[in-house]
Amino acid sequence: MARVLVTGMSGVGKTTVLEELRRRGHLTVDTDYDGWVLADGRWDEGRMDRLLREQPDVVVSGTVENQGRFYDRFEQVVLISAPVEVLIERVSTRTNNPYGRTAEQQAEIATYVETVEPLLRQGATLELDGRKPVAELADLIEGLQR
């Protein structure tokens, strides 16, 4: 594989894809968990630097707010995208986070997607359709070469 950053909006299925890649035996890191995000909301840069220095093959994902600082440290940046209606449906039905259930929150999500996703697209080396089956998305990421 390579050092791969998986990015995309909340609800697109990044965590699910990472879980599938992990199940297949790949090293994955979801920076939303296990202390990767510091109190100020930024990734722990020293920890990320160590990971990328020590692991030639790793798939990383997590909150999009600070990923731009790290794009140049990955061989591949994969954007998983889906229509805003799909994202809102997925976010509003999550059981681990109540955000996204009200009309006001859904409007915020739509505005955020409209503003942020084009920025993510600019840094992506590959864009995948988040409506595809998880196994197919994992196959495509798995096939990335350095």
VENSUL-V369083 format. One record per backbone hydrogen bond with DSSP energy under -1.0 kcal/mol. CO is the residue of the C=O (numbers start at 1). NH is the residue of the N-H. If there is no record, write none. Layout:
co: [CO | CO]
nh: [NH | NH]
This chain:
co: [2 | 3 | 3 | 4 | 5 | 7 | 9 | 13 | 14 | 15 | 16 | 17 | 18 | 19 | 20 | 21 | 22 | 27 | 29 | 30 | 36 | 38 | 42 | 43 | 44 | 45 | 46 | 47 | 48 | 49 | 50 | 51 | 58 | 59 | 60 | 61 | 66 | 67 | 70 | 71 | 76 | 77 | 77 | 78 | 79 | 81 | 83 | 84 | 85 | 86 | 87 | 88 | 91 | 102 | 103 | 104 | 105 | 106 | 107 | 108 | 109 | 110 | 111 | 112 | 113 | 116 | 117 | 118 | 126 | 128 | 129 | 133 | 134 | 135 | 136 | 137 | 138 | 139 | 141]
nh: [58 | 75 | 76 | 60 | 78 | 80 | 12 | 17 | 18 | 19 | 20 | 21 | 22 | 23 | 24 | 26 | 25 | 59 | 61 | 33 | 44 | 41 | 38 | 45 | 48 | 49 | 50 | 51 | 52 | 53 | 54 | 55 | 4 | 29 | 6 | 31 | 69 | 70 | 73 | 74 | 5 | 125 | 126 | 7 | 128 | 130 | 87 | 88 | 89 | 90 | 91 | 92 | 94 | 106 | 107 | 108 | 109 | 110 | 111 | 112 | 113 | 114 | 115 | 116 | 117 | 120 | 121 | 122 | 79 | 81 | 132 | 137 | 138 | 139 | 140 | 141 | 142 | 143 | 144]
